[in-house]
């Protein structure tokens, strides 16, 4: 089995980006490091918190936690072998980061990421 290094990113789908940004800024106590019409992101104590308008391209309906792994492709294969279904194939998102997502047998989305 490959190693999982812990939760690295949590993405929250939001219906109103400006209202959500105000709430998360109040929660965290500082302004976002990334503030774009398509994404707002905060770096908080080594974790990334992202706000995604309308669930983004994946149409998320609930928060998705992304676990950092040492080998993305191997971890996705392990999850599929254990009964998960791929819902977002592995792909590059910029800055040397690759992500993928699977759904467990109960419909919960599990994100995995690898920084290269």
Secondary structure, DSSP 8 states (H G I E B T S, - for coil): ---EEEEEEEEEEES-HHHHHHHHHHHHTS--SEEETTEEEEEETTEEEEEEETTTTTT-SS-EEEEEES-HHHHHHHHHHTT-EEEEEEEEEETTEEEEEEE-TTS-EEEEEEE-
